[in-house]
């Protein structure tokens, strides 16, 4: 489980970065050539239930999260409950709270999911769950920082320092970094190692290449979305 959490944390970080668009946090088992809609849904539920011990959907919430986040957490709770072998391995108190979330009225879902988060982080479900929760919380904090760095860089005429931080974070996850397009790996490595005077030129090259599709369609889509958000952000 710890190995799964480590990969999940890396994937969470990368998912928020332009370079990691489309890279999955976990790989599914091979499927038969002909798959029914029911079995496809079941497979999706299994992955939702198992990811990071089923905690990620609850640990990304805040007390003022939107209704949609609470709805997703309730769906994750249902996925856990519907896989009894996995659910039975959870501490009794966590089982009770996950079941309550599954059955909660829509208006209570955010509150109930946030309760799971705070209880996990405070050790109320035991030391092992607390450790997992803290690892995911740290990953989420890192993701928020990377997203902000990317937004700032895409809205700046001097994006070098911000994108260099993103490059450093991605390179520090070698298994994930290896899945990126080869030319993007090369450009991120060059940016990480660039002299201060060359940072902006290297970063602008990455931005332009990404926006123009030079790293592939998935990275292009993420880059264009970041550029749009940066353009819409109020000036500070």
Residue pairs with C-beta under 8 A, 6 or more apart in sequence:
1 53
1 132
4 26
4 50
4 51
4 52
4 53
5 52
5 53
5 132
5 135
5 136
6 135
7 25
7 26
7 175
8 25
8 26
8 51
8 52
8 56
8 136
8 139
9 135
9 136
9 138
9 139
10 139
10 173
10 175
10 176
11 20
11 23
11 24
11 25
11 26
11 176
12 25
12 56
12 136
12 139
12 140
12 142
12 143
13 20
13 139
13 142
13 143
13 146
13 169
13 170
13 173
14 20
14 23
14 170
14 173
14 176
15 21
15 23
15 25
15 143
16 143
16 144
16 146
16 147
16 150
17 146
17 147
17 150
17 166
17 169
17 170
18 150
18 166
18 210
18 219
18 222
18 223
18 226
19 166
19 170
19 180
19 184
19 188
19 215
19 219
20 170
20 176
20 180
21 218
21 219
21 221
21 222
22 218
22 219
23 176
23 179
23 180
25 51
26 47
26 50
26 51
28 43
28 47
29 43
31 40
31 43
35 43
45 79
45 82
45 83
46 79
46 83
48 54
48 57
48 75
48 76
48 79
49 76
49 79
49 80
49 82
49 83
49 86
49 87
50 83
50 86
52 132
52 136
53 90
53 129
53 132
54 76
54 79
54 80
54 86
54 90
54 98
55 116
55 120
55 129
55 132
55 133
55 136
56 76
56 136
57 72
57 73
57 75
57 76
57 77
57 113
58 73
58 76
58 77
58 101
58 113
58 114
58 116
58 117
58 120
59 116
59 117
59 120
59 121
59 133
59 136
59 137
59 140
60 69
60 136
60 140
61 69
61 70
61 73
61 110
61 113
61 114
61 117
62 114
63 110
63 111
63 114
64 110
65 110
65 113
65 114
66 110
67 106
67 109
67 110
69 110
69 113
70 106
70 109
70 110
70 111
70 112
70 113
71 106
71 109
73 101
73 109
73 110
73 112
73 113
73 116
74 101
74 102
74 104
74 109
74 113
77 98
77 99
77 101
77 102
77 113
78 102
80 86
80 87
80 90
80 98
80 102
81 87
81 98
81 99
81 102
87 95
87 98
88 95
90 98
90 125
90 129
91 125
91 126
91 129
93 119
93 124
93 125
94 116
94 119
94 120
94 125
94 129
97 112
97 115
97 116
97 119
98 116
100 112
101 109
101 112
101 113
101 116
104 112
117 133
119 125
120 129
120 130
120 132
120 133
121 130
121 133
121 134
121 137
122 130
123 130
142 169
146 165
146 166
146 169
149 162
149 163
149 165
149 166
150 162
150 163
150 166
150 226
151 226
151 229
151 230
151 233
152 159
152 162
152 230
153 159
153 162
153 163
153 166
153 203
153 207
154 207
154 223
154 226
154 227
154 229
154 230
155 230
155 231
155 233
156 162
157 200
158 200
159 200
159 203
159 204
159 207
160 191
160 194
160 196
160 198
160 199
160 200
160 201
160 202
160 203
161 199
162 203
163 191
163 199
163 202
163 203
163 206
163 207
164 191
164 192
164 194
164 199
164 203
167 188
167 189
167 191
167 192
168 192
170 176
170 177
170 180
170 188
171 177
171 188
171 189
171 192
177 185
177 188
178 185
180 188
180 215
181 215
181 216
181 219
183 209
183 214
183 215
184 206
184 209
184 210
184 215
184 219
187 202
187 205
187 206
187 209
188 206
190 202
191 199
191 202
191 203
191 206
194 202
207 223
207 227
208 214
209 215
210 219
210 220
210 222
210 223
211 220
211 223
211 224
211 227
212 220
213 220
